[in-house]
Amino acid sequence: MKKKTVVLALLLLALAVAAAYLRYIPGHTPAGQAPLVNLDQAAFEQQFRAAATGPRVLVLLSPT
């Protein structure tokens, strides 16, 4: 029983460390590519309208 508890605790610790890493360590983009941003509705509309002179593609991805 004790071994099972230790393994479960280590697994939960590993998941917590991975989640913290993904949350707090900033990612990076390749050279020449604009950085990734989180868009709210106002920022999305502003960027969408700013690209009116060229083609615009809106893609919606769903995990289902």
PDB file of N, CA, C, O and CB in Angstrom:
ATOM      1  N   MET A   1       0.823  -1.192   0.000  1.00  0.00           N
ATOM      2  CA  MET A   1       0.000   0.000   0.000  1.00  0.00           C
ATOM      3  C   MET A   1       0.863   1.250   0.000  1.00  0.00           C
ATOM      4  O   MET A   1       0.549   2.219  -0.692  1.00  0.00           O
ATOM      5  CB  MET A   1      -0.934   0.001   1.199  1.00  0.00           C
ATOM      6  N   LYS A   2       1.952   1.241   0.772  1.00  0.00           N
ATOM      7  CA  LYS A   2       2.817   2.408   0.876  1.00  0.00           C
ATOM      8  C   LYS A   2       3.493   2.706  -0.469  1.00  0.00           C
ATOM      9  O   LYS A   2       3.627   3.870  -0.847  1.00  0.00           O
ATOM     10  CB  LYS A   2       3.874   2.190   1.972  1.00  0.00           C
ATOM     11  N   LYS A   3       3.914   1.676  -1.182  1.00  0.00           N
ATOM     12  CA  LYS A   3       4.567   1.880  -2.476  1.00  0.00           C
ATOM     13  C   LYS A   3       3.604   2.533  -3.467  1.00  0.00           C
ATOM     14  O   LYS A   3       3.996   3.409  -4.238  1.00  0.00           O
ATOM     15  CB  LYS A   3       5.084   0.540  -3.039  1.00  0.00           C
ATOM     16  N   LYS A   4       2.363   2.109  -3.440  1.00  0.00           N
ATOM     17  CA  LYS A   4       1.346   2.676  -4.328  1.00  0.00           C
ATOM     18  C   LYS A   4       1.135   4.167  -4.018  1.00  0.00           C
ATOM     19  O   LYS A   4       0.980   4.972  -4.937  1.00  0.00           O
ATOM     20  CB  LYS A   4       0.009   1.900  -4.187  1.00  0.00           C
ATOM     21  N   THR A   5       1.127   4.526  -2.762  1.00  0.00           N
ATOM     22  CA  THR A   5       0.948   5.916  -2.350  1.00  0.00           C
ATOM     23  C   THR A   5       2.127   6.777  -2.795  1.00  0.00           C
ATOM     24  O   THR A   5       1.939   7.903  -3.254  1.00  0.00           O
ATOM     25  CB  THR A   5       0.776   6.004  -0.829  1.00  0.00           C
ATOM     26  N   VAL A   6       3.333   6.248  -2.661  1.00  0.00           N
ATOM     27  CA  VAL A   6       4.532   6.984  -3.074  1.00  0.00           C
ATOM     28  C   VAL A   6       4.514   7.207  -4.591  1.00  0.00           C
ATOM     29  O   VAL A   6       4.815   8.307  -5.055  1.00  0.00           O
ATOM     30  CB  VAL A   6       5.820   6.217  -2.652  1.00  0.00           C
ATOM     31  N   VAL A   7       4.170   6.193  -5.352  1.00  0.00           N
ATOM     32  CA  VAL A   7       4.119   6.306  -6.808  1.00  0.00           C
ATOM     33  C   VAL A   7       3.061   7.333  -7.212  1.00  0.00           C
ATOM     34  O   VAL A   7       3.298   8.146  -8.105  1.00  0.00           O
ATOM     35  CB  VAL A   7       3.818   4.930  -7.457  1.00  0.00           C
ATOM     36  N   LEU A   8       1.909   7.303  -6.566  1.00  0.00           N
ATOM     37  CA  LEU A   8       0.857   8.261  -6.872  1.00  0.00           C
ATOM     38  C   LEU A   8       1.298   9.680  -6.529  1.00  0.00           C
ATOM     39  O   LEU A   8       1.028  10.610  -7.290  1.00  0.00           O
ATOM     40  CB  LEU A   8      -0.423   7.907  -6.116  1.00  0.00           C
ATOM     41  N   ALA A   9       1.963   9.855  -5.407  1.00  0.00           N
ATOM     42  CA  ALA A   9       2.450  11.175  -4.999  1.00  0.00           C
ATOM     43  C   ALA A   9       3.488  11.697  -5.992  1.00  0.00           C
ATOM     44  O   ALA A   9       3.468  12.875  -6.347  1.00  0.00           O
ATOM     45  CB  ALA A   9       3.053  11.114  -3.581  1.00  0.00           C
ATOM     46  N   LEU A  10       4.389  10.830  -6.439  1.00  0.00           N
ATOM     47  CA  LEU A  10       5.390  11.244  -7.426  1.00  0.00           C
ATOM     48  C   LEU A  10       4.753  11.612  -8.760  1.00  0.00           C
ATOM     49  O   LEU A  10       5.178  12.562  -9.416  1.00  0.00           O
ATOM     50  CB  LEU A  10       6.414  10.135  -7.633  1.00  0.00           C
ATOM     51  N   LEU A  11       3.745  10.866  -9.153  1.00  0.00           N
ATOM     52  CA  LEU A  11       3.034  11.169 -10.393  1.00  0.00           C
ATOM     53  C   LEU A  11       2.336  12.523 -10.303  1.00  0.00           C
ATOM     54  O   LEU A  11       2.400  13.326 -11.234  1.00  0.00           O
ATOM     55  CB  LEU A  11       2.014  10.067 -10.708  1.00  0.00           C
ATOM     56  N   LEU A  12       1.674  12.770  -9.181  1.00  0.00           N
ATOM     57  CA  LEU A  12       1.008  14.065  -9.001  1.00  0.00           C
ATOM     58  C   LEU A  12       2.015  15.205  -8.963  1.00  0.00           C
ATOM     59  O   LEU A  12       1.750  16.279  -9.503  1.00  0.00           O
ATOM     60  CB  LEU A  12       0.175  14.063  -7.717  1.00  0.00           C
ATOM     61  N   LEU A  13       3.153  14.991  -8.339  1.00  0.00           N
ATOM     62  CA  LEU A  13       4.202  16.005  -8.304  1.00  0.00           C
ATOM     63  C   LEU A  13       4.732  16.288  -9.708  1.00  0.00           C
ATOM     64  O   LEU A  13       4.942  17.445 -10.072  1.00  0.00           O
ATOM     65  CB  LEU A  13       5.347  15.559  -7.385  1.00  0.00           C
ATOM     66  N   ALA A  14       4.946  15.244 -10.488  1.00  0.00           N
ATOM     67  CA  ALA A  14       5.426  15.419 -11.858  1.00  0.00           C
ATOM     68  C   ALA A  14       4.404  16.197 -12.695  1.00  0.00           C
ATOM     69  O   ALA A  14       4.782  17.060 -13.487  1.00  0.00           O
ATOM     70  CB  ALA A  14       5.716  14.047 -12.505  1.00  0.00           C
ATOM     71  N   LEU A  15       3.139  15.899 -12.525  1.00  0.00           N
ATOM     72  CA  LEU A  15       2.098  16.633 -13.258  1.00  0.00           C
ATOM     73  C   LEU A  15       2.048  18.098 -12.828  1.00  0.00           C
ATOM     74  O   LEU A  15       1.861  18.982 -13.663  1.00  0.00           O
ATOM     75  CB  LEU A  15       0.724  15.976 -13.041  1.00  0.00           C
ATOM     76  N   ALA A  16       2.213  18.358 -11.540  1.00  0.00           N
ATOM     77  CA  ALA A  16       2.204  19.740 -11.052  1.00  0.00           C
ATOM     78  C   ALA A  16       3.398  20.515 -11.591  1.00  0.00           C
ATOM     79  O   ALA A  16       3.260  21.678 -11.969  1.00  0.00           O
ATOM     80  CB  ALA A  16       2.207  19.769  -9.519  1.00  0.00           C
ATOM     81  N   VAL A  17       4.562  19.888 -11.629  1.00  0.00           N
ATOM     82  CA  VAL A  17       5.756  20.551 -12.169  1.00  0.00           C
ATOM     83  C   VAL A  17       5.577  20.834 -13.657  1.00  0.00           C
ATOM     84  O   VAL A  17       5.926  21.919 -14.123  1.00  0.00           O
ATOM     85  CB  VAL A  17       7.016  19.684 -11.937  1.00  0.00           C
ATOM     86  N   ALA A  18       5.041  19.880 -14.404  1.00  0.00           N
ATOM     87  CA  ALA A  18       4.809  20.084 -15.836  1.00  0.00           C
ATOM     88  C   ALA A  18       3.804  21.207 -16.073  1.00  0.00           C
ATOM     89  O   ALA A  18       4.002  22.033 -16.965  1.00  0.00           O
ATOM     90  CB  ALA A  18       4.311  18.786 -16.489  1.00  0.00           C
ATOM     91  N   ALA A  19       2.744  21.249 -15.299  1.00  0.00           N
ATOM     92  CA  ALA A  19       1.746  22.305 -15.448  1.00  0.00           C
ATOM     93  C   ALA A  19       2.343  23.671 -15.123  1.00  0.00           C
ATOM     94  O   ALA A  19       2.077  24.644 -15.828  1.00  0.00           O
ATOM     95  CB  ALA A  19       0.538  22.030 -14.547  1.00  0.00           C
ATOM     96  N   ALA A  20       3.145  23.753 -14.068  1.00  0.00           N
ATOM     97  CA  ALA A  20       3.785  25.021 -13.710  1.00  0.00           C
ATOM     98  C   ALA A  20       4.763  25.456 -14.793  1.00  0.00           C
ATOM     99  O   ALA A  20       4.837  26.641 -15.118  1.00  0.00           O
ATOM    100  CB  ALA A  20       4.511  24.897 -12.361  1.00  0.00           C
ATOM    101  N   TYR A  21       5.504  24.524 -15.348  1.00  0.00           N
ATOM    102  CA  TYR A  21       6.444  24.847 -16.425  1.00  0.00           C
ATOM    103  C   TYR A  21       5.706  25.424 -17.626  1.00  0.00           C
ATOM    104  O   TYR A  21       6.105  26.456 -18.167  1.00  0.00           O
ATOM    105  CB  TYR A  21       7.240  23.597 -16.842  1.00  0.00           C
ATOM    106  N   LEU A  22       4.639  24.765 -18.040  1.00  0.00           N
ATOM    107  CA  LEU A  22       3.885  25.237 -19.201  1.00  0.00           C
ATOM    108  C   LEU A  22       3.207  26.575 -18.934  1.00  0.00           C
ATOM    109  O   LEU A  22       3.022  27.367 -19.859  1.00  0.00           O
ATOM    110  CB  LEU A  22       2.844  24.207 -19.603  1.00  0.00           C
ATOM    111  N   ARG A  23       2.839  26.834 -17.705  1.00  0.00           N
ATOM    112  CA  ARG A  23       2.130  28.063 -17.361  1.00  0.00           C
ATOM    113  C   ARG A  23       3.073  29.253 -17.215  1.00  0.00           C
ATOM    114  O   ARG A  23       2.757  30.348 -17.680  1.00  0.00           O
ATOM    115  CB  ARG A  23       1.352  27.869 -16.078  1.00  0.00           C
ATOM    116  N   TYR A  24       4.230  29.055 -16.575  1.00  0.00           N
ATOM    117  CA  TYR A  24       5.072  30.186 -16.198  1.00  0.00           C
ATOM    118  C   TYR A  24       6.338  30.377 -17.028  1.00  0.00           C
ATOM    119  O   TYR A  24       6.933  31.453 -16.983  1.00  0.00           O
ATOM    120  CB  TYR A  24       5.455  30.040 -14.794  1.00  0.00           C
ATOM    121  N   ILE A  25       6.758  29.389 -17.769  1.00  0.00           N
ATOM    122  CA  ILE A  25       7.939  29.542 -18.614  1.00  0.00           C
ATOM    123  C   ILE A  25       7.459  29.994 -19.997  1.00  0.00           C
ATOM    124  O   ILE A  25       6.720  29.269 -20.662  1.00  0.00           O
ATOM    125  CB  ILE A  25       8.770  28.197 -18.701  1.00  0.00           C
ATOM    126  N   PRO A  26       7.878  31.192 -20.432  1.00  0.00           N
ATOM    127  CA  PRO A  26       7.381  31.692 -21.719  1.00  0.00           C
ATOM    128  C   PRO A  26       7.916  30.877 -22.889  1.00  0.00           C
ATOM    129  O   PRO A  26       9.057  30.416 -22.878  1.00  0.00           O
ATOM    130  CB  PRO A  26       7.762  33.156 -21.897  1.00  0.00           C
ATOM    131  N   GLY A  27       7.085  30.713 -23.876  1.00  0.00           N
ATOM    132  CA  GLY A  27       7.499  30.027 -25.090  1.00  0.00           C
ATOM    133  C   GLY A  27       8.205  30.992 -26.021  1.00  0.00           C
ATOM    134  O   GLY A  27       8.323  32.177 -25.707  1.00  0.00           O
ATOM    135  N   HIS A  28       8.668  30.517 -27.142  1.00  0.00           N
ATOM    136  CA  HIS A  28       9.314  31.387 -28.113  1.00  0.00           C
ATOM    137  C   HIS A  28       8.883  30.965 -29.502  1.00  0.00           C
ATOM    138  O   HIS A  28       8.455  29.832 -29.720  1.00  0.00           O
ATOM    139  CB  HIS A  28      10.857  31.343 -27.974  1.00  0.00           C
ATOM    140  N   THR A  29       9.000  31.884 -30.428  1.00  0.00           N
ATOM    141  CA  THR A  29       8.655  31.613 -31.820  1.00  0.00           C
ATOM    142  C   THR A  29       9.925  31.678 -32.656  1.00  0.00           C
ATOM    143  O   THR A  29      10.906  32.296 -32.241  1.00  0.00           O
ATOM    144  CB  THR A  29       7.589  32.623 -32.345  1.00  0.00           C
ATOM    145  N   PRO A  30       9.921  31.053 -33.818  1.00  0.00           N
ATOM    146  CA  PRO A  30      11.101  31.102 -34.684  1.00  0.00           C
ATOM    147  C   PRO A  30      11.399  32.532 -35.142  1.00  0.00           C
ATOM    148  O   PRO A  30      10.516  33.388 -35.152  1.00  0.00           O
ATOM    149  CB  PRO A  30      10.901  30.192 -35.903  1.00  0.00           C
ATOM    150  N   ALA A  31      12.642  32.772 -35.514  1.00  0.00           N
ATOM    151  CA  ALA A  31      13.044  34.088 -36.011  1.00  0.00           C
ATOM    152  C   ALA A  31      12.229  34.437 -37.258  1.00  0.00           C
ATOM    153  O   ALA A  31      12.023  33.597 -38.133  1.00  0.00           O
ATOM    154  CB  ALA A  31      14.568  34.120 -36.327  1.00  0.00           C
ATOM    155  N   GLY A  32      11.775  35.671 -37.322  1.00  0.00           N
ATOM    156  CA  GLY A  32      11.002  36.130 -38.473  1.00  0.00           C
ATOM    157  C   GLY A  32       9.506  35.918 -38.339  1.00  0.00           C
ATOM    158  O   GLY A  32       8.744  36.367 -39.196  1.00  0.00           O
ATOM    159  N   GLN A  33       9.071  35.248 -37.291  1.00  0.00           N
ATOM    160  CA  GLN A  33       7.641  35.004 -37.077  1.00  0.00           C
ATOM    161  C   GLN A  33       7.159  35.873 -35.929  1.00  0.00           C
ATOM    162  O   GLN A  33       7.848  36.028 -34.921  1.00  0.00           O
ATOM    163  CB  GLN A  33       7.361  33.500 -36.783  1.00  0.00           C
ATOM    164  N   ALA A  34       5.978  36.436 -36.090  1.00  0.00           N
ATOM    165  CA  ALA A  34       5.404  37.269 -35.037  1.00  0.00           C
ATOM    166  C   ALA A  34       5.165  36.417 -33.787  1.00  0.00           C
ATOM    167  O   ALA A  34       4.841  35.234 -33.894  1.00  0.00           O
ATOM    168  CB  ALA A  34       4.078  37.932 -35.514  1.00  0.00           C
ATOM    169  N   PRO A  35       5.324  37.013 -32.613  1.00  0.00           N
ATOM    170  CA  PRO A  35       5.100  36.239 -31.387  1.00  0.00           C
ATOM    171  C   PRO A  35       3.643  35.836 -31.230  1.00  0.00           C
ATOM    172  O   PRO A  35       2.743  36.503 -31.740  1.00  0.00           O
ATOM    173  CB  PRO A  35       5.544  37.038 -30.170  1.00  0.00           C
ATOM    174  N   LEU A  36       3.423  34.745 -30.523  1.00  0.00           N
ATOM    175  CA  LEU A  36       2.070  34.269 -30.270  1.00  0.00           C
ATOM    176  C   LEU A  36       1.387  35.159 -29.248  1.00  0.00           C
ATOM    177  O   LEU A  36       2.027  35.646 -28.316  1.00  0.00           O
ATOM    178  CB  LEU A  36       2.084  32.813 -29.788  1.00  0.00           C
ATOM    179  N   VAL A  37       0.093  35.374 -29.419  1.00  0.00           N
ATOM    180  CA  VAL A  37      -0.662  36.219 -28.489  1.00  0.00           C
ATOM    181  C   VAL A  37      -1.980  35.539 -28.157  1.00  0.00           C
ATOM    182  O   VAL A  37      -2.484  34.718 -28.924  1.00  0.00           O
ATOM    183  CB  VAL A  37      -0.909  37.635 -29.088  1.00  0.00           C
ATOM    184  N   ASN A  38      -2.528  35.894 -27.006  1.00  0.00           N
ATOM    185  CA  ASN A  38      -3.879  35.490 -26.659  1.00  0.00           C
ATOM    186  C   ASN A  38      -4.806  36.610 -27.099  1.00  0.00           C
ATOM    187  O   ASN A  38      -4.644  37.753 -26.671  1.00  0.00           O
ATOM    188  CB  ASN A  38      -4.023  35.189 -25.125  1.00  0.00           C
ATOM    189  N   LEU A  39      -5.756  36.302 -27.932  1.00  0.00           N
ATOM    190  CA  LEU A  39      -6.636  37.326 -28.471  1.00  0.00           C
ATOM    191  C   LEU A  39      -7.949  37.374 -27.717  1.00  0.00           C
ATOM    192  O   LEU A  39      -8.596  36.349 -27.504  1.00  0.00           O
ATOM    193  CB  LEU A  39      -6.891  37.083 -29.943  1.00  0.00           C
ATOM    194  N   ASP A  40      -8.333  38.563 -27.319  1.00  0.00           N
ATOM    195  CA  ASP A  40      -9.698  38.763 -26.858  1.00  0.00           C
ATOM    196  C   ASP A  40     -10.478  39.305 -28.061  1.00  0.00           C
ATOM    197  O   ASP A  40      -9.889  39.520 -29.121  1.00  0.00           O
ATOM    198  CB  ASP A  40      -9.767  39.749 -25.606  1.00  0.00           C
ATOM    199  N   GLN A  41     -11.747  39.523 -27.925  1.00  0.00           N
ATOM    200  CA  GLN A  41     -12.566  39.911 -29.068  1.00  0.00           C
ATOM    201  C   GLN A  41     -12.122  41.238 -29.667  1.00  0.00           C
ATOM    202  O   GLN A  41     -12.066  41.364 -30.890  1.00  0.00           O
ATOM    203  CB  GLN A  41     -14.020  39.996 -28.660  1.00  0.00           C
ATOM    204  N   ALA A  42     -11.805  42.230 -28.840  1.00  0.00           N
ATOM    205  CA  ALA A  42     -11.403  43.543 -29.352  1.00  0.00           C
ATOM    206  C   ALA A  42     -10.086  43.453 -30.117  1.00  0.00           C
ATOM    207  O   ALA A  42      -9.955  44.044 -31.189  1.00  0.00           O
ATOM    208  CB  ALA A  42     -11.275  44.551 -28.200  1.00  0.00           C
ATOM    209  N   ALA A  43      -9.107  42.720 -29.578  1.00  0.00           N
ATOM    210  CA  ALA A  43      -7.820  42.581 -30.252  1.00  0.00           C
ATOM    211  C   ALA A  43      -7.978  41.806 -31.554  1.00  0.00           C
ATOM    212  O   ALA A  43      -7.340  42.136 -32.553  1.00  0.00           O
ATOM    213  CB  ALA A  43      -6.805  41.883 -29.337  1.00  0.00           C
ATOM    214  N   PHE A  44      -8.822  40.781 -31.550  1.00  0.00           N
ATOM    215  CA  PHE A  44      -9.059  40.011 -32.769  1.00  0.00           C
ATOM    216  C   PHE A  44      -9.662  40.885 -33.856  1.00  0.00           C
ATOM    217  O   PHE A  44      -9.203  40.857 -34.998  1.00  0.00           O
ATOM    218  CB  PHE A  44      -9.978  38.823 -32.482  1.00  0.00           C
ATOM    219  N   GLU A  45     -10.687  41.664 -33.514  1.00  0.00           N
ATOM    220  CA  GLU A  45     -11.328  42.530 -34.506  1.00  0.00           C
ATOM    221  C   GLU A  45     -10.346  43.559 -35.051  1.00  0.00           C
ATOM    222  O   GLU A  45     -10.351  43.839 -36.250  1.00  0.00           O
ATOM    223  CB  GLU A  45     -12.541  43.236 -33.894  1.00  0.00           C
ATOM    224  N   GLN A  46      -9.510  44.122 -34.194  1.00  0.00           N
ATOM    225  CA  GLN A  46      -8.537  45.122 -34.625  1.00  0.00           C
ATOM    226  C   GLN A  46      -7.545  44.499 -35.612  1.00  0.00           C
ATOM    227  O   GLN A  46      -7.261  45.095 -36.651  1.00  0.00           O
ATOM    228  CB  GLN A  46      -7.788  45.717 -33.405  1.00  0.00           C
ATOM    229  N   GLN A  47      -7.020  43.326 -35.309  1.00  0.00           N
ATOM    230  CA  GLN A  47      -6.066  42.685 -36.208  1.00  0.00           C
ATOM    231  C   GLN A  47      -6.730  42.194 -37.484  1.00  0.00           C
ATOM    232  O   GLN A  47      -6.117  42.234 -38.551  1.00  0.00           O
ATOM    233  CB  GLN A  47      -5.384  41.530 -35.507  1.00  0.00           C
ATOM    234  N   PHE A  48      -7.965  41.734 -37.392  1.00  0.00           N
ATOM    235  CA  PHE A  48      -8.683  41.260 -38.568  1.00  0.00           C
ATOM    236  C   PHE A  48      -8.944  42.412 -39.529  1.00  0.00           C
ATOM    237  O   PHE A  48      -8.769  42.267 -40.739  1.00  0.00           O
ATOM    238  CB  PHE A  48     -10.004  40.591 -38.162  1.00  0.00           C
ATOM    239  N   ARG A  49      -9.360  43.546 -38.999  1.00  0.00           N
ATOM    240  CA  ARG A  49      -9.617  44.719 -39.849  1.00  0.00           C
ATOM    241  C   ARG A  49      -8.327  45.295 -40.410  1.00  0.00           C
ATOM    242  O   ARG A  49      -8.326  45.815 -41.526  1.00  0.00           O
ATOM    243  CB  ARG A  49     -10.363  45.796 -39.061  1.00  0.00           C
ATOM    244  N   ALA A  50      -7.232  45.217 -39.669  1.00  0.00           N
ATOM    245  CA  ALA A  50      -5.957  45.747 -40.148  1.00  0.00           C
ATOM    246  C   ALA A  50      -5.433  44.955 -41.352  1.00  0.00           C
ATOM    247  O   ALA A  50      -4.641  45.481 -42.133  1.00  0.00           O
ATOM    248  CB  ALA A  50      -4.922  45.728 -39.020  1.00  0.00           C
ATOM    249  N   ALA A  51      -5.856  43.727 -41.508  1.00  0.00           N
ATOM    250  CA  ALA A  51      -5.401  42.884 -42.612  1.00  0.00           C
ATOM    251  C   ALA A  51      -6.370  42.905 -43.782  1.00  0.00           C
ATOM    252  O   ALA A  51      -6.405  41.956 -44.565  1.00  0.00           O
ATOM    253  CB  ALA A  51      -5.207  41.460 -42.136  1.00  0.00           C
ATOM    254  N   ALA A  52      -7.151  43.955 -43.917  1.00  0.00           N
ATOM    255  CA  ALA A  52      -8.189  44.006 -44.947  1.00  0.00           C
ATOM    256  C   ALA A  52      -7.618  44.092 -46.357  1.00  0.00           C
ATOM    257  O   ALA A  52      -8.324  43.771 -47.313  1.00  0.00           O
ATOM    258  CB  ALA A  52      -9.098  45.184 -44.700  1.00  0.00           C
ATOM    259  N   THR A  53      -6.371  44.512 -46.520  1.00  0.00           N
ATOM    260  CA  THR A  53      -5.813  44.659 -47.862  1.00  0.00           C
ATOM    261  C   THR A  53      -5.367  43.332 -48.467  1.00  0.00           C
ATOM    262  O   THR A  53      -5.162  43.248 -49.678  1.00  0.00           O
ATOM    263  CB  THR A  53      -4.649  45.612 -47.828  1.00  0.00           C
ATOM    264  N   GLY A  54      -5.217  42.308 -47.655  1.00  0.00           N
ATOM    265  CA  GLY A  54      -4.770  41.007 -48.150  1.00  0.00           C
ATOM    266  C   GLY A  54      -5.781  39.934 -47.837  1.00  0.00           C
ATOM    267  O   GLY A  54      -6.813  40.196 -47.219  1.00  0.00           O
ATOM    268  N   PRO A  55      -5.480  38.725 -48.267  1.00  0.00           N
ATOM    269  CA  PRO A  55      -6.405  37.627 -47.959  1.00  0.00           C
ATOM    270  C   PRO A  55      -6.399  37.318 -46.459  1.00  0.00           C
ATOM    271  O   PRO A  55      -5.359  37.378 -45.804  1.00  0.00           O
ATOM    272  CB  PRO A  55      -6.030  36.362 -48.764  1.00  0.00           C
ATOM    273  N   ARG A  56      -7.562  36.992 -45.939  1.00  0.00           N
ATOM    274  CA  ARG A  56      -7.697  36.645 -44.524  1.00  0.00           C
ATOM    275  C   ARG A  56      -8.321  35.270 -44.435  1.00  0.00           C
ATOM    276  O   ARG A  56      -9.296  34.969 -45.123  1.00  0.00           O
ATOM    277  CB  ARG A  56      -8.552  37.698 -43.751  1.00  0.00           C
ATOM    278  N   VAL A  57      -7.756  34.448 -43.591  1.00  0.00           N
ATOM    279  CA  VAL A  57      -8.270  33.091 -43.387  1.00  0.00           C
ATOM    280  C   VAL A  57      -8.539  32.912 -41.903  1.00  0.00           C
ATOM    281  O   VAL A  57      -7.672  33.147 -41.062  1.00  0.00           O
ATOM    282  CB  VAL A  57      -7.266  32.005 -43.914  1.00  0.00           C
ATOM    283  N   LEU A  58      -9.747  32.494 -41.606  1.00  0.00           N
ATOM    284  CA  LEU A  58     -10.119  32.226 -40.215  1.00  0.00           C
ATOM    285  C   LEU A  58     -10.351  30.728 -40.084  1.00  0.00           C
ATOM    286  O   LEU A  58     -11.195  30.162 -40.779  1.00  0.00           O
ATOM    287  CB  LEU A  58     -11.398  33.045 -39.784  1.00  0.00           C
ATOM    288  N   VAL A  59      -9.600  30.087 -39.192  1.00  0.00           N
ATOM    289  CA  VAL A  59      -9.688  28.643 -39.009  1.00  0.00           C
ATOM    290  C   VAL A  59     -10.134  28.370 -37.580  1.00  0.00           C
ATOM    291  O   VAL A  59      -9.566  28.906 -36.628  1.00  0.00           O
ATOM    292  CB  VAL A  59      -8.324  27.945 -39.316  1.00  0.00           C
ATOM    293  N   LEU A  60     -11.144  27.542 -37.443  1.00  0.00           N
ATOM    294  CA  LEU A  60     -11.626  27.142 -36.128  1.00  0.00           C
ATOM    295  C   LEU A  60     -11.324  25.664 -35.960  1.00  0.00           C
ATOM    296  O   LEU A  60     -11.820  24.832 -36.720  1.00  0.00           O
ATOM    297  CB  LEU A  60     -13.156  27.436 -35.957  1.00  0.00           C
ATOM    298  N   LEU A  61     -10.516  25.340 -34.970  1.00  0.00           N
ATOM    299  CA  LEU A  61     -10.159  23.954 -34.701  1.00  0.00           C
ATOM    300  C   LEU A  61     -10.886  23.482 -33.463  1.00  0.00           C
ATOM    301  O   LEU A  61     -10.948  24.190 -32.458  1.00  0.00           O
ATOM    302  CB  LEU A  61      -8.638  23.794 -34.532  1.00  0.00           C
ATOM    303  N   SER A  62     -11.432  22.290 -33.538  1.00  0.00           N
ATOM    304  CA  SER A  62     -12.159  21.726 -32.408  1.00  0.00           C
ATOM    305  C   SER A  62     -11.594  20.340 -32.106  1.00  0.00           C
ATOM    306  O   SER A  62     -11.316  19.567 -33.023  1.00  0.00           O
ATOM    307  CB  SER A  62     -13.691  21.655 -32.702  1.00  0.00           C
ATOM    308  N   PRO A  63     -11.428  20.031 -30.835  1.00  0.00           N
ATOM    309  CA  PRO A  63     -10.876  18.721 -30.499  1.00  0.00           C
ATOM    310  C   PRO A  63     -11.864  17.562 -30.657  1.00  0.00           C
ATOM    311  O   PRO A  63     -11.484  16.406 -30.473  1.00  0.00           O
ATOM    312  CB  PRO A  63     -10.377  18.745 -29.096  1.00  0.00           C
ATOM    313  N   THR A  64     -13.093  17.845 -30.987  1.00  0.00           N
ATOM    314  CA  THR A  64     -14.070  16.754 -31.123  1.00  0.00           C
ATOM    315  C   THR A  64     -14.295  16.372 -32.560  1.00  0.00           C
ATOM    316  O   THR A  64     -15.087  15.473 -32.843  1.00  0.00           O
ATOM    317  CB  THR A  64     -15.387  17.142 -30.498  1.00  0.00           C
TER     318      THR A  64
END
